[in-house]
Amino acid sequence: MPAFIFDEEQIQKTIDRVVDRTLRMDFSWDWPGGVAFYGVCEAYEATGKEEYLIALKTWVDENLAEGLPKLSVNGISIGHCLLTLYEATGDQNYLDIAIEMAEFLRGKAERFAHGIFQHTVNSLSYVFPQQAWVDTMFMAGYYLLRIGYVLNNREYIEDGLAQYHGHEQFLQNPDTNLYYHGWDHVNQNNMSGMYWARGNSWAALTMAKALRLVEVTHPSFMIIEGSLRDQLAALVRLQSPEGLWHTVLDDESSYLETSASAGIATAVLMQGRLYNKYSNLALQGILSKIKEDGTVTDVSAGTAVMNDIDGYRQVPKKRIQGWGQGLTLAYLAQVLRTKSNLYG
């Protein structure tokens, strides 16, 4: 079994560059910033650099000066930043707002089937009746789990776990073990039926993180562990020679996409030595996509459940994206954690 090898100084400097570029982007209180700042939080926790935390605090304080903006399921992802700020500073205000966001999910967010969140965004122009998108596992499911464990609130924890299980039920193909992008409960189908790479990264990353929170004696632990184990076994066999993953996982004619690769690689790395050969390849592939100014390249734009495979192939990847920065930072932070063996 090969060792996982990296240059710690190189990773530290790369994190600095990516954080700096991320903080020079403009975000509203919505999911692009939520994922971007989640990555900055991960970078702070892995490096201990106070300047990262100060920048996050400044942004949150300025945005809350006019009160909490309109919420959506996707927009809840900003709450990850609030939880990190509360844990780092002890400021009750951050926790109070994080609870308000959790209560929105509990009492106001649209649901269907067995309490699964309907995918919603901060726009009245885009409505997806009784649709589950795999994104929600990160945006809201993982958030409820995190805040539930911060507060020791079993209702939050169980609701978060219910999102994991519901999305597994409707989105994970039991034959391929890959996750579909979406589920239409009205029409009882997976719409275009694509194995979208970033969607699989949302699932893999959040399941890997959940297993560090959920008690091994909780029945949900075994359900999540089994889903992740089988998904990763499929994913590593779809890794390209460049160390990355195609935006449609099983379509080699679709482009290699960096945000998905970073999220998947994070979950792979968290499995430890089992997947070291894939982790070594992924590290080189992801580093090759980071420009000198910290821009993460080849990141697909925000992607709806497209009508067909050509729709996914044609999603542009020209511009910097908050989720590309954030998922890459989450990955680089995980690389540093392997040195202290915090995650096995």
C-alpha contacts under 8 A as a table, 3 or more apart, distances in Angstrom:
res1	aa1	res2	aa2	distance
1	M	273	R	7.25
1	M	274	L	7.84
1	M	276	N	7.26
1	M	277	K	7.65
2	P	273	R	7.93
2	P	276	N	6.19
2	P	277	K	6.18
3	A	273	R	7.17
3	A	276	N	6.24
3	A	277	K	7.80
4	F	273	R	7.46
4	F	276	N	5.38
4	F	277	K	7.39
4	F	279	S	6.85
4	F	280	N	5.85
5	I	280	N	6.72
6	F	11	I	7.74
6	F	335	V	7.96
7	D	10	Q	5.28
7	D	11	I	6.34
8	E	11	I	5.12
8	E	12	Q	6.16
8	E	336	L	6.94
9	E	12	Q	5.11
9	E	13	K	6.20
10	Q	13	K	5.22
10	Q	14	T	6.05
11	I	14	T	4.99
11	I	15	I	6.11
11	I	332	L	6.68
11	I	335	V	7.84
11	I	336	L	7.38
12	Q	15	I	5.20
12	Q	16	D	6.37
12	Q	47	T	7.82
13	K	16	D	5.07
13	K	17	R	6.37
14	T	17	R	5.10
14	T	18	V	6.20
14	T	294	G	7.15
15	I	18	V	5.13
15	I	19	V	5.94
15	I	43	A	7.05
15	I	329	L	6.52
15	I	332	L	6.74
15	I	333	A	7.82
16	D	19	V	5.25
16	D	20	D	6.04
16	D	294	G	7.97
17	R	20	D	5.16
17	R	21	R	6.25
17	R	292	E	7.41
17	R	293	D	6.11
17	R	294	G	4.42
18	V	21	R	5.20
18	V	22	T	6.05
18	V	290	I	7.95
18	V	293	D	7.43
18	V	294	G	4.00
18	V	295	T	6.33
18	V	296	V	7.50
18	V	325	Q	6.67
18	V	329	L	7.12
19	V	22	T	5.01
19	V	23	L	6.14
19	V	40	V	6.30
19	V	52	Y	7.65
19	V	294	G	7.32
19	V	325	Q	7.83
19	V	329	L	7.55
20	D	23	L	5.29
20	D	24	R	6.53
20	D	294	G	7.02
21	R	24	R	5.19
21	R	25	M	6.92
21	R	293	D	6.62
21	R	294	G	5.30
21	R	295	T	6.25
22	T	25	M	5.46
22	T	36	A	7.00
22	T	294	G	7.81
22	T	295	T	7.84
22	T	322	G	7.04
22	T	325	Q	6.31
23	L	26	D	7.77
23	L	55	A	7.62
25	M	322	G	7.90
27	F	30	D	7.50
27	F	32	P	6.99
27	F	33	G	5.25
28	S	33	G	6.61
29	W	33	G	6.64
29	W	34	G	7.43
29	W	63	N	7.63
29	W	69	P	6.95
29	W	75	G	6.56
29	W	78	I	6.76
30	D	33	G	5.82
30	D	34	G	6.06
30	D	74	N	6.82
30	D	75	G	4.17
30	D	76	I	7.34
30	D	77	S	7.22
30	D	78	I	6.64
30	D	122	N	7.39
31	W	34	G	4.48
31	W	35	V	6.00
31	W	74	N	5.48
31	W	75	G	4.87
31	W	76	I	7.31
31	W	77	S	5.67
31	W	78	I	6.67
31	W	139	M	7.47
32	P	35	V	5.52
32	P	36	A	6.16
32	P	321	Q	7.37
32	P	322	G	4.93
32	P	323	W	5.64
33	G	36	A	4.88
33	G	37	F	5.80
33	G	78	I	6.74
33	G	322	G	6.02
33	G	323	W	7.64
34	G	37	F	5.40
34	G	38	Y	6.02
34	G	75	G	7.09
34	G	76	I	7.64
34	G	77	S	4.66
34	G	78	I	3.95
34	G	79	G	7.32
34	G	80	H	7.15
34	G	81	C	7.25
35	V	38	Y	4.96
35	V	39	G	6.36
35	V	77	S	6.66
35	V	78	I	7.36
35	V	322	G	6.56
35	V	323	W	5.18
35	V	326	G	5.25
35	V	327	L	7.04
36	A	39	G	5.31
36	A	40	V	6.53
36	A	322	G	4.74
36	A	323	W	5.38
36	A	324	G	7.53
36	A	325	Q	5.76
36	A	326	G	3.80
36	A	327	L	7.27
37	F	40	V	4.75
37	F	41	C	6.02
37	F	56	L	7.28
37	F	78	I	7.41
37	F	80	H	7.99
37	F	81	C	6.17
37	F	326	G	6.37
38	Y	41	C	5.01
38	Y	42	E	6.24
38	Y	78	I	7.62
38	Y	80	H	5.98
38	Y	81	C	5.82
38	Y	326	G	6.20
38	Y	330	A	7.57
39	G	42	E	4.99
39	G	43	A	6.17
39	G	325	Q	7.17
39	G	326	G	3.94
39	G	327	L	5.92
39	G	328	T	7.22
39	G	329	L	4.76
39	G	330	A	4.76
40	V	43	A	4.91
40	V	44	Y	6.14
40	V	52	Y	6.76
40	V	56	L	7.95
40	V	326	G	6.63
40	V	329	L	6.48
40	V	330	A	7.66
41	C	44	Y	4.98
41	C	45	E	6.20
41	C	52	Y	7.59
41	C	53	L	7.27
41	C	81	C	6.51
41	C	84	T	6.55
42	E	45	E	5.13
42	E	46	A	6.15
42	E	329	L	6.95
42	E	330	A	5.54
42	E	333	A	5.96
43	A	46	A	5.17
43	A	47	T	5.98
43	A	48	G	7.86
43	A	52	Y	7.82
43	A	329	L	6.14
43	A	330	A	6.73
43	A	332	L	7.59
43	A	333	A	5.17
44	Y	47	T	5.28
44	Y	48	G	5.09
44	Y	49	K	5.52
44	Y	50	E	7.10
44	Y	52	Y	5.86
44	Y	53	L	6.49
45	E	48	G	5.45
45	E	49	K	7.95
45	E	333	A	7.93
46	A	333	A	5.40
46	A	334	Q	7.53
46	A	336	L	6.52
46	A	337	R	6.37
47	T	333	A	7.69
47	T	336	L	7.96
49	K	52	Y	5.86
49	K	53	L	7.27
50	E	53	L	5.12
50	E	54	I	6.17
51	E	54	I	5.04
51	E	55	A	6.20
52	Y	55	A	5.31
52	Y	56	L	6.41
53	L	56	L	5.10
53	L	57	K	6.10
53	L	85	L	7.38
54	I	57	K	5.05
54	I	58	T	6.14
55	A	58	T	5.18
55	A	59	W	6.36
56	L	59	W	5.24
56	L	60	V	6.20
56	L	81	C	7.61
56	L	85	L	7.99
57	K	60	V	5.22
57	K	61	D	5.97
57	K	85	L	7.01
58	T	61	D	5.27
58	T	62	E	6.12
59	W	62	E	5.30
59	W	63	N	6.19
60	V	63	N	5.14
60	V	64	L	6.09
60	V	82	L	7.98
61	D	64	L	5.20
61	D	65	A	6.23
62	E	65	A	5.32
63	N	66	E	6.76
63	N	67	G	7.59
63	N	68	L	7.97
64	L	67	G	4.78
64	L	68	L	5.78
64	L	69	P	7.96
68	L	97	I	7.81
70	K	122	N	7.37
71	L	75	G	5.85
71	L	76	I	6.75
71	L	101	M	7.65
71	L	104	F	7.69
71	L	122	N	6.88
72	S	75	G	4.96
72	S	76	I	6.33
72	S	109	A	7.25
72	S	120	T	5.74
72	S	121	V	5.36
72	S	122	N	5.71
73	V	76	I	5.49
73	V	77	S	7.89
73	V	105	L	7.06
73	V	109	A	6.74
73	V	117	F	7.54
73	V	118	Q	7.92
73	V	119	H	6.56
73	V	120	T	5.38
73	V	121	V	6.48
73	V	136	T	7.24
73	V	139	M	6.78
73	V	140	A	6.17
74	N	77	S	6.09
74	N	119	H	7.39
74	N	120	T	6.29
74	N	121	V	5.59
74	N	122	N	7.80
74	N	135	D	7.91
74	N	136	T	6.83
74	N	139	M	5.34
74	N	140	A	6.98
75	G	78	I	6.27
75	G	121	V	6.89
75	G	122	N	7.10
75	G	139	M	7.31
76	I	79	G	5.55
76	I	101	M	6.49
76	I	102	A	7.97
76	I	139	M	6.13
76	I	140	A	6.17
76	I	143	Y	7.67
77	S	80	H	5.82
77	S	138	F	7.49
77	S	139	M	4.62
77	S	140	A	6.53
77	S	143	Y	6.95
78	I	81	C	5.61
78	I	82	L	6.98
79	G	82	L	4.90
79	G	83	L	6.30
79	G	98	A	5.65
79	G	101	M	7.17
79	G	143	Y	7.03
80	H	83	L	5.28
80	H	84	T	6.47
80	H	143	Y	6.41
81	C	84	T	5.20
81	C	85	L	6.20
82	L	85	L	5.06
82	L	86	Y	6.11
82	L	94	Y	5.40
82	L	95	L	6.78
82	L	97	I	7.69
82	L	98	A	6.11
83	L	86	Y	5.11
83	L	87	E	6.15
83	L	94	Y	7.03
83	L	95	L	6.54
83	L	98	A	6.78
83	L	147	I	7.11
84	T	87	E	5.12
84	T	88	A	6.04
85	L	88	A	5.11
85	L	89	T	5.85
85	L	90	G	7.60
85	L	91	D	7.63
85	L	94	Y	6.77
86	Y	89	T	5.29
86	Y	90	G	4.89
86	Y	91	D	5.41
86	Y	92	Q	6.73
86	Y	93	N	7.97
86	Y	94	Y	5.48
86	Y	95	L	5.86
87	E	90	G	5.67
91	D	94	Y	5.96
91	D	95	L	7.25
92	Q	95	L	5.13
92	Q	96	D	6.10
93	N	96	D	5.04
93	N	97	I	6.32
94	Y	97	I	5.33
94	Y	98	A	6.16
95	L	98	A	4.88
95	L	99	I	6.08
96	D	99	I	5.12
96	D	100	E	6.28
97	I	100	E	4.92
97	I	101	M	6.31
98	A	101	M	5.14
98	A	102	A	6.30
98	A	147	I	7.76
99	I	102	A	4.91
99	I	103	E	6.05
99	I	147	I	7.80
100	E	103	E	5.05
100	E	104	F	6.30
101	M	104	F	5.04
101	M	105	L	6.61
102	A	105	L	5.16
102	A	106	R	6.28
102	A	144	L	6.53
102	A	147	I	7.90
102	A	156	Y	7.78
103	E	106	R	4.85
103	E	107	G	5.91
103	E	108	K	7.76
104	F	107	G	5.37
104	F	108	K	5.11
104	F	109	A	6.25
105	L	108	K	5.81
105	L	109	A	4.88
105	L	140	A	7.77
106	R	109	A	6.77
109	A	117	F	6.77
109	A	118	Q	7.63
110	E	117	F	5.87
110	E	118	Q	5.40
110	E	120	T	7.91
111	R	115	G	5.29
111	R	116	I	5.19
111	R	117	F	4.38
111	R	118	Q	5.10
111	R	130	Q	7.24
112	F	115	G	5.40
112	F	116	I	5.44
112	F	117	F	6.60
112	F	118	Q	6.57
112	F	130	Q	5.83
113	A	116	I	6.19
113	A	185	H	7.80
114	H	166	G	7.36
115	G	162	A	7.67
115	G	163	Q	7.87
116	I	132	A	7.39
116	I	162	A	7.37
116	I	163	Q	5.78
116	I	166	G	6.17
116	I	167	H	7.63
117	F	132	A	6.86
117	F	136	T	7.52
117	F	163	Q	7.30
118	Q	128	F	7.28
118	Q	129	P	6.95
118	Q	130	Q	5.44
118	Q	131	Q	5.41
118	Q	132	A	5.50
118	Q	133	W	7.85
119	H	128	F	6.43
119	H	130	Q	7.79
119	H	131	Q	6.00
119	H	132	A	5.62
119	H	133	W	5.92
119	H	136	T	6.80
120	T	126	Y	7.98
120	T	127	V	6.81
120	T	128	F	6.97
121	V	126	Y	7.28
121	V	127	V	7.96
123	S	126	Y	5.82
123	S	127	V	7.99
124	L	127	V	6.74
128	F	131	Q	5.60
129	P	184	D	7.97
129	P	186	V	7.80
130	Q	184	D	6.27
130	Q	185	H	5.47
130	Q	186	V	6.43
131	Q	182	G	6.86
131	Q	183	W	5.48
131	Q	184	D	4.67
131	Q	185	H	6.01
131	Q	186	V	7.97
132	A	136	T	7.55
132	A	167	H	7.06
132	A	182	G	5.53
132	A	183	W	5.10
132	A	184	D	6.77
132	A	185	H	7.86
133	W	136	T	6.01
133	W	167	H	7.93
133	W	181	H	5.88
133	W	182	G	4.37
133	W	183	W	6.55
134	V	137	M	5.84
134	V	167	H	6.70
134	V	171	L	7.28
134	V	179	Y	7.65
134	V	180	Y	7.45
134	V	181	H	5.68
134	V	182	G	6.19
134	V	199	G	5.55
134	V	200	N	7.56
134	V	202	W	6.82
134	V	203	A	6.66
135	D	138	F	5.81
135	D	139	M	6.28
135	D	199	G	6.06
135	D	202	W	5.89
135	D	203	A	7.61
136	T	139	M	4.80
136	T	140	A	5.42
136	T	141	G	6.27
136	T	163	Q	7.99
137	M	140	A	6.04
137	M	141	G	4.66
137	M	142	Y	5.99
137	M	163	Q	6.59
137	M	164	Y	6.14
137	M	167	H	7.36
137	M	202	W	6.60
137	M	203	A	6.21
137	M	206	T	6.76
138	F	141	G	5.87
138	F	142	Y	5.12
138	F	143	Y	7.00
138	F	202	W	5.76
138	F	203	A	7.18
138	F	206	T	5.83
139	M	142	Y	6.69
139	M	143	Y	6.52
140	A	143	Y	4.94
140	A	144	L	6.14
140	A	160	G	7.49
141	G	144	L	5.40
141	G	145	L	6.39
141	G	159	D	7.62
141	G	160	G	4.46
141	G	161	L	6.89
141	G	162	A	7.96
141	G	163	Q	5.33
141	G	164	Y	6.45
142	Y	145	L	4.98
142	Y	146	R	6.10
142	Y	160	G	6.27
142	Y	206	T	6.20
142	Y	210	A	7.16
143	Y	146	R	5.09
143	Y	147	I	6.20
143	Y	160	G	7.38
144	L	147	I	5.34
144	L	148	G	5.78
144	L	156	Y	5.36
144	L	157	I	6.17
144	L	159	D	6.99
144	L	160	G	4.86
145	L	148	G	5.03
145	L	149	Y	6.35
145	L	156	Y	6.37
145	L	157	I	4.76
145	L	158	E	7.73
145	L	159	D	7.78
145	L	160	G	4.91
145	L	161	L	6.91
145	L	210	A	7.52
146	R	149	Y	5.38
146	R	150	V	6.33
146	R	157	I	7.76
146	R	213	L	7.92
147	I	150	V	4.89
147	I	151	L	6.12
147	I	153	N	7.85
147	I	156	Y	7.20
147	I	157	I	7.84
148	G	151	L	5.31
148	G	152	N	5.46
148	G	153	N	4.71
148	G	154	R	6.39
148	G	155	E	7.43
148	G	156	Y	4.79
148	G	157	I	4.77
149	Y	152	N	4.75
149	Y	153	N	6.56
149	Y	157	I	6.85
149	Y	213	L	7.43
150	V	153	N	7.83
153	N	156	Y	5.60
153	N	157	I	6.41
154	R	157	I	4.91
154	R	158	E	5.95
155	E	158	E	5.29
155	E	159	D	6.08
156	Y	159	D	5.17
156	Y	160	G	6.07
157	I	160	G	5.14
157	I	161	L	6.20
158	E	161	L	5.02
158	E	162	A	6.05
159	D	162	A	4.95
159	D	163	Q	6.48
160	G	163	Q	5.26
160	G	164	Y	6.71
161	L	164	Y	5.07
161	L	165	H	6.29
161	L	220	S	7.06
162	A	165	H	5.10
162	A	166	G	5.91
163	Q	166	G	5.13
163	Q	167	H	6.01
164	Y	167	H	5.43
164	Y	168	E	6.14
164	Y	207	M	7.89
164	Y	224	I	7.59
165	H	168	E	5.03
165	H	169	Q	6.12
165	H	223	I	7.72
165	H	224	I	7.70
166	G	169	Q	5.05
166	G	170	F	6.39
167	H	170	F	5.29
167	H	171	L	5.52
167	H	172	Q	7.49
168	E	171	L	5.28
168	E	172	Q	5.08
168	E	179	Y	7.74
168	E	227	S	7.51
169	Q	172	Q	6.37
170	F	183	W	6.29
171	L	179	Y	5.17
171	L	180	Y	4.98
171	L	181	H	7.11
171	L	182	G	6.54
171	L	183	W	6.50
171	L	190	N	7.41
172	Q	177	N	5.81
172	Q	178	L	5.60
172	Q	179	Y	4.24
172	Q	180	Y	6.23
173	N	176	T	5.57
173	N	177	N	5.05
173	N	178	L	5.73
173	N	179	Y	6.18
173	N	180	Y	7.23
174	P	177	N	5.14
174	P	178	L	7.91
176	T	234	A	7.07
177	N	227	S	7.55
177	N	230	D	5.86
177	N	231	Q	4.96
177	N	234	A	6.63
178	L	195	Y	6.54
178	L	200	N	6.98
178	L	231	Q	5.56
178	L	234	A	6.97
178	L	235	L	7.58
179	Y	195	Y	5.96
179	Y	196	W	7.73
179	Y	199	G	7.16
179	Y	200	N	5.63
179	Y	203	A	7.62
179	Y	231	Q	7.88
180	Y	183	W	7.70
180	Y	190	N	6.82
180	Y	193	G	5.99
180	Y	194	M	5.60
180	Y	195	Y	4.82
180	Y	196	W	6.63
180	Y	199	G	7.44
180	Y	200	N	7.68
181	H	190	N	7.60
181	H	193	G	7.18
181	H	194	M	6.15
181	H	195	Y	6.16
181	H	196	W	5.67
181	H	199	G	5.72
181	H	200	N	7.81
181	H	305	V	6.37
182	G	190	N	5.57
182	G	191	M	6.78
182	G	193	G	7.64
182	G	305	V	6.45
183	W	188	Q	7.30
183	W	189	N	5.85
183	W	190	N	4.36
183	W	191	M	6.45
184	D	187	N	5.59
184	D	188	Q	5.56
184	D	189	N	5.44
184	D	190	N	6.01
184	D	191	M	6.47
185	H	188	Q	4.69
185	H	189	N	6.86
190	N	193	G	5.00
191	M	305	V	7.62
191	M	307	N	7.52
192	S	305	V	7.33
192	S	306	M	6.77
192	S	307	N	5.55
192	S	308	D	5.46
192	S	309	I	7.66
194	M	248	V	6.86
194	M	308	D	7.76
194	M	309	I	7.00
195	Y	199	G	7.63
195	Y	200	N	7.31
195	Y	248	V	5.70
195	Y	249	L	5.79
195	Y	250	D	7.23
196	W	199	G	5.36
196	W	200	N	6.43
196	W	247	T	5.92
196	W	248	V	4.84
196	W	249	L	6.22
197	A	200	N	5.10
197	A	201	S	6.28
197	A	245	W	6.97
197	A	246	H	6.62
197	A	247	T	4.88
197	A	248	V	5.64
197	A	249	L	5.48
197	A	257	E	7.80
197	A	260	A	5.40
197	A	261	S	7.65
198	R	201	S	4.82
198	R	202	W	6.26
198	R	247	T	7.09
198	R	259	S	6.60
198	R	260	A	4.03
198	R	261	S	7.60
198	R	263	G	7.43
199	G	202	W	5.14
199	G	203	A	6.48
199	G	260	A	7.51
200	N	203	A	5.09
200	N	204	A	6.02
200	N	260	A	7.48
200	N	264	I	7.26
201	S	204	A	5.01
201	S	205	L	5.79
201	S	260	A	5.34
201	S	261	S	7.33
201	S	262	A	7.81
201	S	263	G	4.69
201	S	264	I	4.64
202	W	205	L	5.57
202	W	206	T	6.12
202	W	263	G	6.78
202	W	264	I	8.00
203	A	206	T	5.51
203	A	207	M	6.04
204	A	207	M	5.28
204	A	208	A	6.09
204	A	228	L	6.20
204	A	231	Q	7.50
204	A	232	L	7.46
204	A	263	G	7.35
204	A	264	I	6.14
204	A	267	A	5.72
205	L	208	A	5.21
205	L	209	K	6.22
205	L	263	G	5.79
205	L	264	I	6.43
205	L	266	T	6.37
205	L	267	A	4.94
206	T	209	K	5.01
206	T	210	A	5.94
207	M	210	A	4.93
207	M	211	L	6.31
207	M	224	I	6.30
207	M	225	E	7.58
207	M	228	L	6.37
208	A	211	L	5.42
208	A	212	R	7.11
208	A	228	L	7.16
208	A	267	A	5.60
208	A	270	M	6.99
209	K	212	R	5.42
209	K	213	L	7.08
210	A	213	L	5.20
210	A	214	V	6.04
211	L	214	V	5.43
211	L	215	E	7.90
211	L	221	F	6.51
211	L	224	I	7.37
211	L	225	E	7.05
214	V	218	H	6.90
214	V	220	S	7.61
214	V	221	F	6.05
215	E	218	H	5.35
215	E	221	F	6.71
216	V	219	P	7.72
216	V	221	F	5.59
216	V	222	M	7.56
217	T	221	F	7.23
218	H	221	F	5.58
218	H	222	M	7.69
219	P	222	M	5.72
219	P	223	I	6.79
220	S	223	I	5.00
220	S	224	I	6.10
221	F	224	I	5.37
221	F	225	E	5.91
222	M	225	E	5.01
222	M	226	G	5.99
223	I	226	G	5.35
223	I	227	S	6.32
224	I	227	S	5.13
224	I	228	L	6.09
225	E	228	L	5.27
225	E	229	R	5.90
226	G	229	R	5.10
226	G	230	D	6.22
227	S	230	D	5.54
227	S	231	Q	6.10
228	L	231	Q	5.00
228	L	232	L	5.97
229	R	232	L	5.43
229	R	233	A	6.27
230	D	233	A	5.12
230	D	234	A	6.45
231	Q	234	A	5.26
231	Q	235	L	6.13
232	L	235	L	4.77
232	L	236	V	6.01
232	L	268	V	6.88
233	A	236	V	5.78
233	A	237	R	6.87
234	A	237	R	5.55
234	A	238	L	6.83
235	L	238	L	5.18
235	L	239	Q	6.68
235	L	264	I	7.99
236	V	239	Q	5.31
236	V	268	V	7.98
236	V	278	Y	6.76
238	L	245	W	6.83
238	L	249	L	6.74
238	L	250	D	7.00
239	Q	242	E	7.89
239	Q	243	G	5.91
239	Q	244	L	5.64
239	Q	245	W	5.22
239	Q	246	H	7.98
239	Q	278	Y	7.81
240	S	243	G	5.29
240	S	244	L	5.37
240	S	245	W	5.88
240	S	246	H	7.59
241	P	244	L	7.46
241	P	281	L	7.86
242	E	281	L	7.06
242	E	282	A	7.57
242	E	284	Q	7.93
242	E	285	G	5.55
243	G	278	Y	7.26
243	G	281	L	4.62
243	G	282	A	4.18
243	G	283	L	7.33
243	G	284	Q	6.92
243	G	285	G	4.85
243	G	286	I	7.56
244	L	256	L	6.18
244	L	257	E	7.08
244	L	258	T	7.06
244	L	261	S	5.30
244	L	282	A	6.01
244	L	285	G	5.97
244	L	286	I	7.21
245	W	249	L	6.39
245	W	256	L	5.42
245	W	257	E	6.22
245	W	258	T	7.71
245	W	260	A	7.08
245	W	261	S	5.43
246	H	249	L	4.98
246	H	250	D	7.39
246	H	251	D	6.84
246	H	252	E	6.38
246	H	254	S	5.80
246	H	255	Y	5.36
246	H	256	L	4.18
246	H	257	E	5.79
247	T	251	D	7.98
247	T	254	S	5.98
247	T	255	Y	5.87
247	T	256	L	5.86
247	T	257	E	5.34
247	T	260	A	7.40
247	T	312	Y	7.28
247	T	313	R	7.46
248	V	251	D	5.37
248	V	252	E	7.75
248	V	254	S	6.06
248	V	255	Y	7.97
248	V	309	I	7.72
248	V	312	Y	7.05
248	V	313	R	7.64
249	L	252	E	7.53
251	D	254	S	5.66
252	E	255	Y	7.39
254	S	312	Y	7.77
254	S	313	R	5.21
255	Y	313	R	6.91
256	L	298	D	7.47
257	E	260	A	5.96
257	E	261	S	6.31
257	E	298	D	5.71
257	E	299	V	5.62
257	E	300	S	6.62
258	T	261	S	4.94
258	T	262	A	6.08
258	T	286	I	6.67
258	T	289	K	7.15
258	T	296	V	7.55
258	T	297	T	6.95
258	T	298	D	5.73
258	T	299	V	5.31
258	T	324	G	6.88
258	T	328	T	7.94
259	S	262	A	5.16
259	S	263	G	6.32
259	S	299	V	5.66
259	S	300	S	7.67
259	S	323	W	6.75
259	S	324	G	4.54
259	S	325	Q	7.67
259	S	327	L	5.84
259	S	328	T	6.48
260	A	263	G	5.19
260	A	264	I	6.06
260	A	327	L	7.87
261	S	264	I	5.20
261	S	265	A	5.80
261	S	282	A	7.60
261	S	286	I	7.37
262	A	265	A	5.03
262	A	266	T	6.11
262	A	286	I	6.81
262	A	327	L	5.77
262	A	328	T	5.22
262	A	330	A	7.80
262	A	331	Y	5.65
263	G	266	T	5.18
263	G	267	A	6.69
263	G	327	L	5.62
263	G	328	T	7.26
263	G	330	A	7.59
263	G	331	Y	6.63
264	I	267	A	5.33
264	I	268	V	6.22
265	A	268	V	4.88
265	A	269	L	5.92
265	A	279	S	6.63
265	A	282	A	6.38
265	A	331	Y	6.86
266	T	269	L	5.14
266	T	270	M	6.27
266	T	330	A	7.16
266	T	331	Y	4.90
266	T	334	Q	6.44
267	A	270	M	5.14
267	A	271	Q	6.86
268	V	271	Q	5.53
268	V	272	G	7.65
268	V	275	Y	6.48
268	V	278	Y	7.84
268	V	279	S	6.81
269	L	272	G	5.68
269	L	275	Y	6.99
269	L	276	N	7.32
269	L	279	S	5.92
269	L	334	Q	7.40
269	L	335	V	7.56
270	M	334	Q	7.56
270	M	343	Y	6.07
270	M	344	G	7.02
271	Q	274	L	6.25
271	Q	275	Y	6.76
271	Q	344	G	7.27
272	G	275	Y	6.50
272	G	276	N	6.85
272	G	343	Y	7.63
272	G	344	G	5.68
273	R	276	N	4.96
275	Y	278	Y	5.45
275	Y	279	S	6.19
276	N	279	S	4.84
276	N	280	N	6.06
277	K	280	N	5.31
277	K	281	L	6.50
278	Y	281	L	5.19
278	Y	282	A	6.11
279	S	282	A	4.99
279	S	283	L	6.11
280	N	283	L	5.34
280	N	284	Q	6.75
281	L	284	Q	5.55
281	L	285	G	6.38
282	A	285	G	5.02
282	A	286	I	6.04
283	L	286	I	5.34
283	L	287	L	6.10
284	Q	287	L	5.27
284	Q	288	S	6.16
285	G	288	S	5.28
285	G	289	K	6.87
286	I	289	K	5.32
286	I	290	I	7.08
286	I	328	T	7.86
287	L	290	I	5.52
288	S	291	K	7.91
289	K	296	V	5.88
289	K	297	T	5.32
289	K	298	D	7.12
290	I	294	G	5.93
290	I	295	T	5.68
290	I	296	V	4.59
290	I	297	T	6.13
291	K	294	G	5.29
291	K	295	T	5.22
291	K	296	V	6.42
291	K	297	T	7.23
292	E	295	T	7.36
295	T	320	I	6.39
295	T	325	Q	7.28
296	V	299	V	7.12
296	V	320	I	6.52
296	V	321	Q	7.95
296	V	324	G	6.18
296	V	325	Q	5.95
296	V	328	T	7.55
297	T	317	K	7.63
297	T	318	K	7.44
297	T	319	R	7.35
297	T	320	I	6.59
297	T	324	G	7.87
298	D	317	K	5.03
298	D	318	K	6.44
298	D	319	R	7.77
299	V	317	K	4.96
299	V	318	K	7.30
299	V	319	R	7.27
299	V	320	I	7.01
299	V	321	Q	6.72
299	V	324	G	5.75
300	S	303	T	7.50
300	S	315	V	6.19
300	S	316	P	5.69
300	S	317	K	4.25
300	S	318	K	7.64
300	S	321	Q	7.92
301	A	315	V	6.35
301	A	316	P	5.81
301	A	317	K	5.95
301	A	319	R	7.67
301	A	321	Q	7.02
303	T	306	M	7.40
303	T	312	Y	7.87
303	T	315	V	7.16
306	M	309	I	7.43
306	M	311	G	5.44
306	M	312	Y	6.33
307	N	311	G	6.30
308	D	311	G	5.42
308	D	312	Y	7.13
309	I	312	Y	5.33
309	I	313	R	6.39
310	D	313	R	4.92
310	D	314	Q	6.16
311	G	314	Q	5.34
311	G	315	V	6.51
312	Y	315	V	5.39
316	P	319	R	7.96
320	I	324	G	7.23
320	I	325	Q	7.82
321	Q	324	G	5.24
321	Q	325	Q	6.50
322	G	325	Q	5.18
322	G	326	G	6.07
323	W	326	G	4.96
323	W	327	L	5.86
324	G	327	L	5.49
324	G	328	T	6.06
325	Q	328	T	5.30
325	Q	329	L	6.17
326	G	329	L	5.10
326	G	330	A	6.19
327	L	330	A	4.98
327	L	331	Y	6.23
328	T	331	Y	5.02
328	T	332	L	6.20
329	L	332	L	5.04
329	L	333	A	5.96
330	A	333	A	5.18
330	A	334	Q	6.26
331	Y	334	Q	5.05
331	Y	335	V	6.35
332	L	335	V	4.95
332	L	336	L	6.53
333	A	336	L	5.22
333	A	337	R	6.36
334	Q	337	R	4.92
334	Q	338	T	6.52
335	V	338	T	5.49
335	V	339	K	7.54
336	L	339	K	5.68
336	L	340	S	7.62
337	R	340	S	5.54
337	R	341	N	6.07
337	R	342	L	5.70
337	R	343	Y	6.82
338	T	341	N	4.65
338	T	342	L	6.43
338	T	343	Y	6.60
338	T	344	G	7.25
339	K	342	L	7.85
341	N	344	G	5.16
